[in-house]
Amino acid sequence: MFDSATTNLLRAVLDDVCAEIPRSETNVRTHVAAKLLECAGNGERSIEVLRTAGKQALGRFQRY
């Protein structure tokens, strides 16, 4: 479980990375969120590193 600061950071990065993704595209957002959680679970807290990881995860979905 993450502290509230980390949770807020992850939520902000997810919202930033997925800004162009409709909320109805839950599979895309879930995939990006899972990658962000994985990264944070490995101890990463840098907003830039998390943002890069999120964008790489988003890259899997070419149409976005």
VMD Tcl script that draws the C-alpha trace (Angstrom):
set ca {
  {0.00 0.00 0.00}
  {1.26 3.48 -0.84}
  {1.08 6.58 1.30}
  {-1.30 9.35 0.32}
  {1.41 11.47 -1.32}
  {2.43 8.60 -3.59}
  {-1.19 7.77 -4.36}
  {-1.83 11.39 -5.33}
  {1.31 11.44 -7.48}
  {0.29 8.25 -9.29}
  {-3.22 9.57 -9.88}
  {-1.87 12.86 -11.24}
  {0.53 11.08 -13.60}
  {-2.22 8.73 -14.78}
  {-4.54 11.66 -15.48}
  {-1.76 13.52 -17.28}
  {-0.65 10.60 -19.44}
  {-4.23 9.60 -20.24}
  {-5.56 13.13 -20.74}
  {-6.59 12.35 -24.34}
  {-8.03 8.92 -23.47}
  {-11.79 8.77 -22.89}
  {-12.68 7.50 -19.41}
  {-14.73 4.82 -21.16}
  {-11.49 3.27 -22.47}
  {-10.94 1.43 -19.21}
  {-8.63 -1.18 -20.71}
  {-6.16 1.51 -21.77}
  {-6.27 3.37 -18.48}
  {-6.02 0.12 -16.51}
  {-2.94 -0.94 -18.45}
  {-1.23 2.41 -17.87}
  {-2.21 2.38 -14.18}
  {-0.80 -1.13 -13.75}
  {2.53 -0.06 -15.23}
  {2.64 3.00 -12.98}
  {1.92 0.85 -9.93}
  {4.62 -1.59 -10.97}
  {7.12 1.23 -11.31}
  {6.15 2.75 -7.96}
  {6.26 -0.69 -6.37}
  {9.90 -0.88 -7.42}
  {10.55 2.31 -5.46}
  {10.33 4.88 -8.23}
  {8.82 8.21 -7.15}
  {10.20 10.58 -9.79}
  {7.38 12.25 -11.70}
  {9.43 12.24 -14.90}
  {10.27 8.54 -14.68}
  {6.64 7.69 -13.87}
  {5.41 9.85 -16.75}
  {7.84 8.13 -19.13}
  {6.71 4.70 -17.95}
  {3.08 5.73 -18.44}
  {3.73 7.02 -21.95}
  {5.56 3.82 -22.84}
  {2.60 1.80 -21.58}
  {0.26 4.01 -23.59}
  {2.37 3.37 -26.68}
  {1.00 -0.17 -26.72}
  {-2.29 1.33 -27.87}
  {-1.19 2.80 -31.21}
  {-4.38 4.69 -32.04}
  {-3.80 7.06 -29.11}
}
mol new
graphics top color blue
foreach p $ca { graphics top sphere $p radius 0.5 }
foreach p [lrange $ca 0 end-1] q [lrange $ca 1 end] { graphics top cylinder $p $q radius 0.2 }
display resetview
